[in-house]
Structures are given as structure tokens and as C-alpha cells.
Amino acid sequence: MDIDKGEVLRYLGHRGQQLTEELEQMVDEMLELCARLAKPRWTHRRMSLEAAGSPVVLEGGALRLEGADIAAHLAGAGEAAVMAVTLGVEVEGRIRRLELADMVRSLVLDAAATALTETACDACQEEIARAAGEDGLVTGARFSPGYGDLPLTVQPDILRVLDTQRKIGLTCTASLILLPRKSVTAVIGLFPRDKQPVKQRGRRSCDSCALRKTCTFRRDGGSCEYTR
């Protein structure tokens, strides 16, 4: 799975300035290391959407999603796909070890892992979209716990319904941090082709992001991968 070097540089705050030969070599080295250590894995599950208000109720109460934002996000969907993606523990461990020995390389490797996580999420979503398309459905955008008013407290329930610990080695702590940390969970609406909301067809807006006030991308006049 390829890692987008441009995305890695963007995570590092690069704005088009000339890179030194030494830095260019370091970035390439960390991209190669990330590709070698990371083991992208994912799992997903289609679930019937049985109550579209707040909370959204999936699959006979197997999963309840609190918040007005996720309710609006899934409005008009007949089903939802719940997904989880992780890069595994090896790249995570190397990032932590480099923090003690070479902070710059640690930051570059961390950025490479973040970019690869998004690539893996896209691959998982494409897999969901292909299966949904066979049933005449289209997918909306990803919506993760912590975005808008969907609380992080739903993480354990998402991991439970997906059986992530057994399938891909993904767990979460009592403080709701995913382990390994280079992991993502998300919910995607599955819509009839003629009922997909217009706002679902593009990327998400910064306006309802919980990080909008502290986002370094917005501060520097840019945006993250979710809104471009």
C-alpha cells in the first residue's frame, strides 16, 4: 500500500519550501520504514438502520449512536456500515522508541503512519462501496467518534459489534484511546442512489469539527484530509 509523500510533508507543516537533501533522504527513509513495519488491517459490518433520530439505532439495538450530527449524517440511509482500521503494533512501537533516540525521525515516521492510516481507511471504504453497489446502494462519507457531537464513549460498542480484538487486534483503553493508536473507527451511511443527501457526496465541513478552534491546518490556511 503506497504512502502519499505529499500528505506526509503536509502533516509535517511543509508549505512548498525547498527541502534539504538530508531531510529529503530522511523522509524517504521513514516512508520506507513505515511501509515495511505497518500491517494495515480492517474489518467492517453492514447494519440495518432501525431508528434515524437521536439516538440512531442500528441492528435491533446492537449499536446506538448518540448526537444530532450523526443523525443528520445518516438521514435517508437504509443501512449503515461500521468500520475499523489499524496499522498494527509494529510501527507504533518503532515510533515510541524513536521518540527516545531521534525525535525528528519519530515525527516523520508518525506522519507517514498517519497518512497510511488514511489510505487504509480509503481502501476499506472502497471495499464497502463495492459490496453496497452490488445492491444498488451508494456510500456517504466517513463519520468517526469524536467528530461533531458523536461521543467517544461509543468506541467500545463499535469495537464490540465488529469483534475487533479478535479480528484485527484493535482495542481501546478505559480513557477511550484506540490501541494501536494508528487506528480509526467510523460509520458510513448506505443510501439508495436517488436519496443520497447532496452534502454526503463531498468532503465534510470544518464547521462541525470538534477540533476547529485548535486545528493547525486551519491556522495555516489549509484543511485536513476530511475536508479537501
C-alpha positions as CSV (number, residue, x, y, z in Angstrom):
1,M,0.0,0.0,0.0
2,D,1.5,3.3,-1.1
3,I,2.1,6.2,1.2
4,D,1.5,9.7,-0.2
5,K,4.7,11.6,0.4
6,G,2.9,14.9,-0.2
7,E,0.5,14.1,2.6
8,V,3.3,13.2,4.9
9,L,5.0,16.6,4.2
10,R,1.7,18.4,4.8
11,Y,1.3,16.7,8.2
12,L,4.8,17.9,9.0
13,G,3.8,21.5,8.2
14,H,5.6,21.7,4.8
15,R,4.3,24.6,2.6
16,G,6.3,24.1,-0.5
17,Q,9.7,25.3,0.7
18,Q,12.8,23.6,-0.6
19,L,13.9,20.5,1.3
20,T,17.5,19.9,2.1
21,E,19.0,16.7,0.7
22,E,19.4,15.4,4.2
23,L,15.7,16.0,5.1
24,E,14.5,14.5,1.8
25,Q,16.6,11.4,2.4
26,M,15.2,11.2,6.0
27,V,11.6,11.4,4.8
28,D,12.2,8.7,2.1
29,E,13.8,6.5,4.8
30,M,10.9,6.9,7.2
31,L,8.4,6.2,4.4
32,E,10.2,3.0,3.5
33,L,10.3,2.0,7.2
34,C,6.6,2.7,7.7
35,A,5.7,0.7,4.6
36,R,7.8,-2.2,5.9
37,L,6.5,-2.2,9.5
38,A,2.9,-1.3,9.1
39,K,0.4,-4.1,8.6
40,P,-2.9,-2.4,7.6
41,R,-5.9,-4.5,8.5
42,W,-9.6,-3.6,8.6
43,T,-13.0,-5.1,9.3
44,H,-16.5,-3.8,8.6
45,R,-20.1,-4.7,9.0
46,R,-23.3,-3.7,7.4
47,M,-26.1,-3.0,9.9
48,S,-29.8,-2.1,9.4
49,L,-30.8,1.4,10.4
50,E,-33.9,1.0,12.6
51,A,-34.3,4.4,14.2
52,A,-33.0,7.5,12.4
53,G,-33.5,10.1,15.2
54,S,-31.1,10.8,18.1
55,P,-30.0,8.2,19.1
56,V,-29.6,6.4,15.8
57,V,-30.3,2.7,16.5
58,L,-28.6,0.0,14.4
59,E,-29.4,-3.7,14.1
60,G,-32.0,-4.1,16.8
61,G,-30.2,-2.0,19.3
62,A,-26.8,-3.7,18.8
63,L,-25.3,-0.2,18.4
64,R,-26.7,3.2,19.4
65,L,-25.2,6.4,18.1
66,E,-25.9,9.5,20.2
67,G,-26.0,13.0,18.8
68,A,-27.8,15.2,16.3
69,D,-24.8,15.3,13.9
70,I,-24.7,11.6,13.3
71,A,-28.5,11.5,13.0
72,A,-28.3,14.2,10.3
73,H,-25.4,12.4,8.6
74,L,-27.3,9.2,8.3
75,A,-30.7,10.8,7.4
76,G,-32.2,9.0,4.4
77,A,-29.9,5.9,4.7
78,G,-31.5,2.5,5.0
79,E,-28.4,0.9,6.3
80,A,-25.0,1.9,7.8
81,A,-21.6,0.3,7.5
82,V,-19.4,0.3,10.6
83,M,-15.7,0.0,10.0
84,A,-12.4,-0.2,11.9
85,V,-8.9,0.1,10.5
86,T,-5.5,-0.3,12.2
87,L,-1.8,-0.4,11.2
88,G,-0.8,-2.8,13.9
89,V,1.6,-2.6,16.8
90,E,5.0,-2.7,15.0
91,V,5.0,0.8,13.5
92,E,3.5,2.1,16.7
93,G,6.4,0.6,18.8
94,R,9.0,2.0,16.5
95,I,7.6,5.5,16.7
96,R,7.7,5.3,20.5
97,R,11.3,4.0,20.5
98,L,12.5,6.7,18.1
99,E,11.0,9.4,20.4
100,L,13.8,8.5,22.9
101,A,16.6,8.4,20.3
102,D,15.7,10.7,17.4
103,M,12.6,13.0,17.8
104,V,12.8,14.3,14.2
105,R,12.7,10.8,12.7
106,S,9.9,9.9,15.2
107,L,7.8,12.8,13.9
108,V,8.4,11.9,10.3
109,L,7.5,8.2,10.9
110,D,4.4,9.3,12.8
111,A,3.3,11.5,9.9
112,A,3.9,8.6,7.5
113,A,1.8,6.3,9.6
114,T,-1.0,8.8,9.8
115,A,-1.0,9.2,6.0
116,L,-1.0,5.4,5.6
117,T,-3.9,5.1,8.1
118,E,-6.0,7.4,5.9
119,T,-5.0,5.4,2.8
120,A,-6.1,2.2,4.5
121,C,-9.4,3.8,5.5
122,D,-10.0,4.7,1.9
123,A,-9.3,1.1,0.9
124,C,-11.7,-0.2,3.5
125,Q,-14.4,2.3,2.3
126,E,-13.9,1.3,-1.3
127,E,-14.4,-2.3,-0.3
128,I,-17.7,-1.3,1.5
129,A,-18.7,0.7,-1.6
130,R,-18.2,-2.1,-4.0
131,A,-20.3,-4.5,-1.9
132,A,-23.0,-1.9,-1.4
133,G,-23.0,-1.1,-5.1
134,E,-24.0,-4.6,-5.9
135,D,-27.2,-4.0,-4.0
136,G,-27.9,-0.6,-5.7
137,L,-26.6,1.5,-2.8
138,V,-24.1,4.3,-2.6
139,T,-21.9,5.2,0.4
140,G,-21.7,8.5,2.2
141,A,-18.7,10.0,3.9
142,R,-17.0,8.5,6.9
143,F,-18.1,9.8,10.3
144,S,-15.9,9.0,13.3
145,P,-16.5,9.1,17.1
146,G,-15.3,12.5,18.4
147,Y,-16.4,14.3,15.3
148,G,-19.3,16.7,15.8
149,D,-21.3,15.6,18.8
150,L,-20.9,11.8,18.3
151,P,-19.2,11.0,21.6
152,L,-16.0,8.9,22.0
153,T,-17.9,6.8,24.5
154,V,-19.3,4.8,21.6
155,Q,-15.9,3.4,20.8
156,P,-16.1,0.3,23.0
157,D,-19.5,-0.6,21.4
158,I,-18.2,-0.2,17.9
159,L,-15.2,-2.5,18.7
160,R,-17.6,-5.0,20.3
161,V,-20.0,-5.2,17.3
162,L,-17.0,-5.6,15.0
163,D,-15.2,-8.0,17.2
164,T,-12.0,-6.1,16.5
165,Q,-9.8,-7.5,19.2
166,R,-10.1,-11.0,17.7
167,K,-10.2,-9.9,14.0
168,I,-7.6,-7.2,13.8
169,G,-6.1,-6.8,17.2
170,L,-7.7,-3.4,18.0
171,T,-8.8,-2.5,21.5
172,C,-9.4,0.7,23.4
173,T,-8.4,1.9,26.9
174,A,-10.6,2.9,29.7
175,S,-10.0,6.5,28.6
176,L,-11.3,5.6,25.1
177,I,-7.9,5.7,23.3
178,L,-7.6,3.2,20.5
179,L,-4.8,0.7,20.7
180,P,-2.8,0.6,18.5
181,R,-3.1,4.4,18.2
182,K,-2.8,4.5,14.4
183,S,-6.3,3.2,14.1
184,V,-9.7,4.6,13.1
185,T,-13.3,3.7,13.6
186,A,-16.1,5.2,11.5
187,V,-19.7,4.9,10.4
188,I,-20.8,5.3,6.8
189,G,-24.4,5.7,5.6
190,L,-25.6,3.4,2.8
191,F,-28.1,5.2,0.6
192,P,-30.4,4.4,-2.3
193,R,-28.9,6.0,-5.4
194,D,-31.7,8.6,-5.7
195,K,-31.7,9.6,-2.0
196,Q,-28.1,10.3,-1.1
197,P,-28.0,13.8,0.5
198,V,-26.0,16.3,-1.5
199,K,-23.8,17.1,1.5
200,Q,-22.8,13.4,1.7
201,R,-21.3,13.5,-1.8
202,G,-18.3,15.6,-1.0
203,R,-16.0,16.0,1.9
204,R,-17.1,17.2,5.3
205,S,-17.1,20.7,6.5
206,C,-14.8,22.2,9.2
207,D,-17.7,23.9,10.8
208,S,-18.9,21.0,13.0
209,C,-15.4,19.5,13.7
210,A,-14.6,19.4,17.4
211,L,-11.0,20.5,16.6
212,R,-11.9,23.5,14.5
213,K,-10.6,26.0,17.1
214,T,-7.2,24.4,17.6
215,C,-6.6,22.9,14.1
216,T,-3.2,23.7,12.8
217,F,-4.3,23.1,9.2
218,R,-6.9,25.9,9.5
219,R,-4.5,28.1,11.3
220,D,-2.1,27.9,8.4
221,G,-4.9,28.4,5.8
222,G,-5.3,24.7,4.8
223,S,-7.5,21.8,5.7
224,C,-7.2,18.2,6.7
225,E,-7.9,15.2,4.6
226,Y,-11.5,15.0,5.6
227,T,-12.5,18.4,4.0
228,R,-10.3,18.6,0.9
